[in-house]
Amino acid sequence: MSLSSSAPIKVAAVPLISQRGNASQNVANMSAWLADAARKEISLVVFPEASLAGYGDTLNLRRRDLVALAEPLDGRSINEVASAVERTGVAAGVGFIERAPDGRLFNSYVICMPGGARCCHRKLHMVEHPGIECGEQYTVLDTPWGVRIGILIGADNYLIENVRMTALMGATLLVAPHRTYGSDSNGDAALQRLSPAQRTPRRAVSGTVAAESAGAADWLRRSLIARASDNGMFVVFSNGPEQGSNQGGMIIDPLGRVLAEHGSSSSAMVYAEVDPSLIAGSVGQQCLTARRSDADGPLVRSMLSRSNSFEERSVTPSRGAIALSFAQVSRIRQT
């Protein structure tokens, strides 16, 4: 189905304040939001990063605590979310701590589709806790709505290259779940950590201003708007705070226009109509189409491993099928 012939759909962001370690209650809250979304004829609801576990900042947790919070992709909580998706007909994106079959832990995000399909993405820049590993792949999935979804979790969205890679893989709607770990001295939302060095408090450096005191929330808002415009894609941002403040939800179109934003209505759920026909005519998509592919070499080589630069496969769940694309992330710095 071409983008121009695809009918508009409604998507929503719910900046859910999850209860720490209470997955059952968090699932119940999500199910209620999905039922509300169904009444509004919404097709996709995006919940925040780590919305099932309720923990964003895991630094002070012991590994056994993490293991207790973690569950597999086919675990009870995800199955209950999938059941709610089937009842309501509304797709849902939820964050959780994943326990892989080999015992490794990941900060993951799964999109459950009506019909039984599940697509799971692992956070690429996971530095919050040494017991949680980094993901190794970009993830993009096809949908029946005329958009191709890319997923980036938390601080993955801070890096321009990550968003561009999902766009080069064909993503036209970026699902951007996030979690605010706390506030700075001014009460404003703080950015997530980007390196292991930030696990411990940093000393002030003369002549510099920490991101937390330089309007981090405003920077992130402007950054997401720029990424939507740069790449000609829709962006659905859903931020769940550790406490009852700094919630955030935002939906941006491929022209960089904010279609809906938390605080503009009395409801915590923000939603807007996504019209796929806007994608092809956006400046960002025209630039992607007109780019010199040979000029992308340094970027692609630096982000993808040589052994598995691109793989496309179809995953068939119990019912239905969904097309996925994966690109392997290289951990070797190119010079």
Order of alpha helices (4+ residues) and beta strands (2+ residues): beta-alpha-beta-alpha-alpha-beta-beta-beta-beta-beta-alpha-beta-alpha-beta-beta-beta-beta-alpha-alpha-alpha-beta-beta
